[in-house]
């Protein structure tokens, strides 16, 4: 079955950096685009970044452009999110998402907290 396992979250000070990873299994990873979403308490889940299956196309939320970078390693079935210049408003649970034949699959999420 499809599984998405995020890791790399934690507590970081404003201005700091974190790298998230999402290990995928149960499907042919290189065939599908991948996305990162986040959700803060009381807010809807929002798209952070997405990448096409071969990595040629990326898309970012305006709030993270220039600070976050999505990447993928198809040999390792893993998608990454590098987050620089973190702000308190980046605090959220970050989720990895795959869309496979119109079905949505989510990881369990990883908490990112930006605080001094």
C-alpha positions as CSV (number, residue, x, y, z in Angstrom):
1,X,0.0,0.0,0.0
2,X,1.0,3.6,-0.5
3,X,3.0,5.0,2.4
4,X,4.5,8.4,2.9
5,X,6.8,9.0,5.9
6,X,7.9,12.5,6.7
7,X,10.9,13.3,9.0
8,X,13.1,16.2,9.9
9,X,10.8,18.5,11.8
10,X,11.7,20.1,15.0
11,X,12.2,23.4,16.9
12,X,14.3,26.1,15.3
13,X,14.9,29.7,16.0
14,X,13.7,32.5,13.7
15,X,16.1,32.8,10.8
16,X,17.2,29.2,11.1
17,X,16.9,26.3,8.7
18,X,15.5,22.8,8.5
19,X,15.3,20.1,6.0
20,X,12.3,17.8,5.7
21,X,12.3,14.4,4.0
22,X,9.4,12.3,2.8
23,X,10.1,8.6,2.0
24,X,7.6,7.1,-0.3
25,X,6.7,3.4,-0.9
26,X,4.0,1.3,-2.4
27,X,3.9,3.0,-5.8
28,X,6.3,3.9,-8.6
29,X,7.6,7.1,-7.2
30,X,9.2,8.5,-10.4
31,X,5.8,8.4,-12.2
32,X,4.2,11.0,-10.0
33,X,4.5,14.6,-8.9
34,X,4.9,15.3,-5.2
35,X,3.9,18.1,-3.0
36,X,4.4,19.5,0.5
37,X,1.5,21.0,2.4
38,X,1.3,22.5,5.9
39,X,-1.4,23.2,8.5
40,X,-1.3,25.5,11.4
41,X,-3.9,25.4,14.3
42,X,-7.1,27.0,13.2
43,X,-6.1,27.3,9.6
44,X,-6.8,25.2,6.5
45,X,-4.1,23.0,5.0
46,X,-2.2,24.9,2.4
47,X,0.1,24.1,-0.5
48,X,3.8,24.9,0.3
49,X,5.6,23.5,-2.8
50,X,5.2,21.0,-5.5
51,X,7.4,19.3,-8.0
52,X,6.7,17.4,-11.2
53,X,7.7,13.7,-11.5
54,X,11.0,14.4,-13.2
55,X,11.7,17.6,-11.3
56,X,11.5,19.9,-14.2
57,X,8.6,22.0,-12.9
58,X,8.2,23.4,-9.4
59,X,5.6,25.6,-7.7
60,X,5.8,27.5,-4.5
61,X,3.4,29.4,-2.3
62,X,4.1,33.1,-2.4
63,X,4.9,33.1,1.3
64,X,7.8,30.7,0.9
65,X,9.3,31.7,-2.4
66,X,13.0,32.4,-2.2
67,X,13.2,30.7,1.2
68,X,12.1,27.1,0.6
69,X,13.3,24.6,-2.0
70,X,11.6,21.4,-3.0
71,X,13.7,18.6,-4.5
72,X,13.5,14.9,-5.1
73,X,15.7,11.9,-5.6
74,X,13.8,9.3,-7.7
75,X,16.5,6.7,-6.9
76,X,15.7,7.0,-3.2
77,X,11.9,7.5,-3.6
78,X,12.3,10.6,-1.5
79,X,11.1,14.2,-1.8
80,X,12.7,16.9,0.3
81,X,11.9,20.4,1.5
82,X,14.8,22.7,2.4
83,X,13.5,25.6,4.5
84,X,15.8,28.6,5.1
85,X,15.2,31.9,6.8
86,X,12.4,30.4,8.9
87,X,9.8,32.7,10.4
88,X,7.4,32.1,13.3
89,X,4.5,32.0,10.8
90,X,6.1,28.9,9.2
91,X,5.2,27.0,12.4
92,X,2.9,24.2,11.3
93,X,2.6,20.5,10.7
94,X,4.1,19.7,7.3
95,X,2.7,17.0,5.2
96,X,3.9,15.2,2.1
97,X,1.2,14.4,-0.5
98,X,0.9,12.2,-3.6
99,X,-1.9,12.1,-6.1
100,X,-2.1,8.6,-7.7
101,X,-4.9,7.9,-10.2
102,X,-7.0,10.7,-8.7
103,X,-6.6,9.3,-5.1
104,X,-4.9,11.5,-2.5
105,X,-2.4,10.1,-0.1
106,X,-0.9,11.9,2.9
107,X,1.9,11.2,5.3
108,X,1.4,11.5,9.0
109,X,3.0,14.9,9.1
110,X,6.0,16.4,10.9
111,X,5.9,19.3,13.3
112,X,7.9,22.4,12.6
113,X,8.1,25.0,15.3
114,X,9.9,28.3,14.7
115,X,10.3,30.1,18.0
116,X,13.0,31.9,20.1
